[in-house]
Amino acid sequence: MSRRAVTVTILGSGTSTGVPVPACTCPVCCSREPRNQRTRCSILLSFDGHNILIDTSTDLRQQALREGITHVDAVLFTHTHADHVNGIDDLRPFNLASGSAIPIHACAEDLAVLRRVFAYIFENDDEPGYRPRLCAQEISAGFSLFGLPILPLPLVHGPGRSLGYRIGPFAYLTDCSSVPEATLELLAGIDILIIDGLRFRPHLSHLSIAQALAVAECLGAGRTILTHLSHDVDYSRHAPLLPTGTELAYDGQRLVFTLPNP
């Protein structure tokens, strides 16, 4: 059976402040290690000529220029915290390039927040040129996007919630403080896992590195990549200390997995 390749590009690997953190003079924020330069969290899925964003981070414009992204065919949202949605207006150049509206996919609650916070985008008027053209699609179960199987994964994010996504052997679980048992079952057999690992100390709304590693061990993931990293995490110092099969994410990192052709 022939297989098709999906390339994952980590557009941003940092927490909500980014790294370096403004006004901070800690060793990581002053580091010249390029893998300590972290924009806000997002990834890009590329396959068969299609590009799917997961989240529109505050740094989307910078990320798109850095990675040479020429088109965006769809967006999946994990939740509506500012660092994951505030780059939504930077979708507009992709509308201008393609001449088409971009489908955005989120749960009903998050679509309601997006419509309220970014009301100017979703208003019906005769002057759309100053705003992105988006087509809102509600996520309620697994679905196919350009032939790619997308499985939404409910997560706990402090007092709130977020969505992770599984695509075949790959899963992306950013911004979570725990993974419900039902979601763990949906992750059975996962091979590549990108997961929230904010810092070494506990946090109310994010997994610590130890907690993230425990989830990965429970799932038996072959490769685990920790993302949403704070300035407590120094790539040069801490990456060598991680267990075999585990690594720290960095901006611009790429990985590839394959799926059977439909």
Secondary structure, DSSP 8 states (H G I E B T S, - for coil): --EEEEEEEEEE-B-TT-BS-TT--STTTT---GGG-B-BSEEEEEETTEEEEE---TTHHHHHHHHT-----EEE-S---HHHHTTGGGGHHHHHHHSS-EEEEE-HHHHHHHHHHTHHHH---S-GGGS--EEEEE-SS-EEETTEEEEEEEEEETTEEEEEEEETTEEEE-S-SB--HHHHHHTTT--EEEEE---SS--SSS--HHHHHHHHHHHT-SEEEEESB-TT--HHHHGGGS-TTEEE--TT-EEEEEEE--
